[in-house]
Amino acid sequence: MVEYVLDKASKNEEFSVQTATKSKELNGLNRHKLARIMRDICLDPEDDGSLARYTTVDNNHTDNISCHWQLNANAYFSYLSYKSVQTAKRALWISSAALAFTIMGLIFSGMDVFS
């Protein structure tokens, strides 16, 4: 959901809870779950109280009103932390592979010297 909000914000596209539930990126999350997640991670898209208003799932269908959504500071910081851990893991794997190839190269070059 965080990446979905960031993607839509970068493209300056509006969306509603109902339209987001139809997106293939969110794997069919239902309206209630999606609205709850958005209440946790998004800022008020308009005036104070608009977050609660546009994420309320009821017969009035206010969750079908499209808005420009943005992440709150906690959600954005958590996302950046998650991405930095992913990058660090990838860098660790690459450096480990480079070390293994270097050791193998030293072993094989050492074998040529002694033969």
C-alpha positions in Angstrom: 0.0 0.0 0.0 2.9 2.4 0.8 4.4 1.9 -2.6 1.0 2.3 -4.2 0.5 5.7 -2.5 4.0 6.8 -3.4 3.5 5.8 -7.0 0.2 7.6 -7.4 1.6 10.7 -5.6 4.6 10.8 -7.9 2.3 10.7 -10.9 0.0 13.3 -9.3 -2.9 10.9 -9.7 -6.0 10.8 -7.5 -7.6 7.6 -6.2 -10.2 6.4 -3.8 -10.4 3.5 -1.5 -12.8 1.7 -3.9 -10.6 2.3 -7.0 -7.5 1.1 -5.1 -9.2 -2.2 -4.2 -9.6 -2.9 -7.9 -5.9 -2.4 -8.6 -3.8 -5.5 -9.3 -0.9 -4.1 -7.3 -2.9 -4.4 -4.0 -3.9 -8.1 -4.6 -7.6 -7.6 -4.0 -7.5 -6.1 -0.5 -11.1 -5.5 0.5 -12.4 -2.0 1.2 -12.5 -2.4 4.9 -8.8 -3.6 5.2 -7.6 -1.0 2.7 -9.5 1.8 4.5 -8.0 0.8 7.8 -4.5 0.7 6.4 -4.9 4.1 4.8 -6.0 5.6 8.1 -2.8 4.3 9.6 -0.4 5.5 6.9 -1.9 8.6 5.1 -2.4 12.2 5.9 -5.7 14.1 5.6 -6.0 14.6 1.8 -8.0 17.8 2.2 -9.3 19.5 5.3 -9.0 18.2 8.9 -11.1 15.1 9.2 -11.1 14.2 5.5 -8.9 11.1 6.2 -11.6 9.6 8.4 -14.4 10.8 6.0 -12.9 9.4 2.8 -11.8 6.1 4.5 -15.2 5.4 6.0 -16.8 2.3 4.4 -20.6 2.6 4.6 -23.7 3.0 2.4 -22.8 6.6 1.6 -19.8 5.5 -0.5 -17.6 8.4 0.6 -14.7 5.9 0.2 -15.3 6.2 -3.5 -14.3 9.9 -3.6 -10.9 10.3 -5.3 -8.2 12.4 -3.6 -4.5 13.1 -3.8 -3.1 10.9 -1.0 0.2 11.3 0.8 2.0 9.2 3.4 2.3 10.4 7.0 5.8 10.9 8.4 5.9 7.6 10.3 4.9 5.6 7.2 7.4 7.3 5.0 10.2 7.0 7.4 9.4 3.3 8.0 9.3 2.7 4.2 12.7 4.4 3.8 14.1 2.3 6.7 12.8 -0.9 5.0 14.3 0.1 1.7 17.7 0.8 3.3 17.7 -2.6 5.0 16.9 -4.2 1.6 19.8 -2.4 0.0 22.2 -3.3 2.8 21.2 -7.0 2.5 21.8 -6.9 -1.3 25.2 -5.2 -0.7 26.1 -7.8 1.8 25.4 -10.6 -0.7 27.3 -8.9 -3.4 30.3 -8.3 -1.2 30.2 -11.9 0.1 30.2 -13.2 -3.5 33.1 -10.9 -4.4 35.1 -12.1 -1.4 34.4 -15.7 -2.3 35.6 -15.1 -5.9 38.7 -13.3 -4.7 39.6 -16.2 -2.3 39.0 -18.7 -5.1 41.2 -16.6 -7.4 44.0 -16.5 -4.9 43.8 -20.2 -4.3 43.9 -21.0 -8.0 46.7 -18.5 -8.7 48.6 -20.0 -5.8 48.3 -23.5 -7.3 49.8 -22.3 -10.6 52.8 -20.9 -8.7 53.6 -24.1 -6.9 53.2 -26.4 -10.0 
